[in-house]
Amino acid sequence: MSGNIEISVFYETPSIEGVDKTIILWVSRHDPLPVQIKTLEQKLGNIKIIKVSGVIPTAQYVVDLAKKYNAKIIVPVLPMSFIAHLAEAGKRNGFIVLFAKMEAIAQVPPEEARKLVEEAPDKRTMTTYADGTAKVHEFRGFEKVKEVKIVTEPW
């Protein structure tokens, strides 16, 4: 079930005797940006980021990992249905789901996108697309996911 999943400690605040660390599950193929780590430390103090990447089979798999590692925070880049499940499970299991708010600041050719990322590599990232363009995103902060709703109407 979890054959292609990699789990590793990505970052850890240096240990201070007698001070616990807040465990964060970072569920994404992307590494946390330096400013994201700094933001988490400013808010939470001593942290340990456990990165989970690969094909995540179910949202419950992530819930089980949170329980196994005693994670208090989950930062998922997953399908909306998984995030909805995590938000509900967090209420029952005592963890918080955070959404990394990323603002698209440019859609340009990849070489231009790379230059924009190099201007602020601690807070910017890029995604390339099949049509030959790239989007540059800049981190704007974390938001707590309280609930996910899909509102529909007859078609």
N, C-alpha and C positions, 0 to 999 in steps of 0.2 A: 504494500500500500504506500510506503514512503521511500521507495527505492531511489528516486532521483532528487531527494530533498537533502540539502546541506544545512547543518546547524552548527554554528560556531560563535564563540565570543568575539564580537567585532571591536568592542571598546569597553574599557573599564576605568573608572576613576581610580587613581592610586589609593591603596588601602590605608585606612586610618583605624588604629586599634579601637575597638568598641563602637565603631560607626557602621551601621548597616547600609547596604546599597539597595537602591530601588532597581528591580529587575525589569528591563524593557524588552519585549519581543518585537523585533523589527522584521516584519514579514514582507519582503520585497526582493526583487532581483537587483535593485539599486542600493548601493551603500548609502548610509546617512551622510549628508553634507556636513562639513565642519560646523557651520552655523546652527544646524539642527542639533548636533551634539551639545554645543555650547548652550543653546536655548533649554534643552532638557536638563542640563546640569544646573543652570541658573534657577530653574523652577523646582527641581527635585533634590538637589544636592548631589550626593554620591550615587553614581549610577553604574549599571552593568548592562550593556546592550548585547543581546543574543540575536544574531541575524539568522533568519530562516529564509532560505531561497530554494526555488525549484517548483515543481508542479504540486501545488497544495491540493490534496484530494477533496477535502471538505472543510467547512468552517469549524466543525466539531474537532477536527484534527488540531486546529490552532488553539481551541479552548483546552484540549487535553494537554498541549504543550505548555500553555500558560499555567495550568495546575501543576504540571511536572516540575517546572522551573520556578514556581512561585512568583510569576510575573505580575506586577501591579499595573503595567501599561502595555498596550499592544498598539503598534503603529503599522497598520496593514495597507498594502497596495494590492488589493484583491477585488474580485467582482462585487458589485453592490449587494447582491444577495448574501454573500459571505459576511460583509461588513454589517449588514442588518442583523444577522445571526449573532455576530460577536457583540454588538451593542446590547442585545437582549441578554446574552449569556453573561456579559460583564455585570449587569445588575444583580444577577443571581450569584455570581462567583467572586465579586469584589475586585474586578479589574476595570480599568478605564481604556476606552478605545480613542485614539487620537488620529485626526486627519491632518496630514501635512499640507497646508495651503500653499499651492504653487501657482504663481501668476505667469501666464504666457506673456512675454515681453517682446517677442519677435518671431516671425516666420520668414526665414531667409535661406539662401543656399548654405549647405553644411560648412563650407570654409569660413563664411561670415559668422555663422553660429558659433564655431569654435573660438573665434576672436572675441565674441561677446562673453562667452563662458570664461575665457582666460582673463578678462577684465575683473571678474569677481568669482573666482573658482570656489570660494568657500560657501557661496549661496546660490550659484547658478548651475543648471544642468541642461543638456540638450537631448532631444529625441529626433532621430532621422526617420523619414517616411519614404515609402516606395516611389513616390512621385519626384524624388530628388530634393525635396525641401527638408528643412529642419526647424524645429521649434525650440526656442530657448525659454526656459522657465526659471523663475526666481522665487526662492523661499520667502514667504510672508508671515509664517507663524504656524503654530499648532492650534487646532480647534478640537474640543471634545465632542465626540459623536454621541448624541443623546438618543436619537432614533433615526431610522431610515424608513421613509414611507414611499410607496408607489401609489399614486392616485390615478385611477382610470375612469373612463366613461364608455358607454356603448359606442361602437363604431358603425 
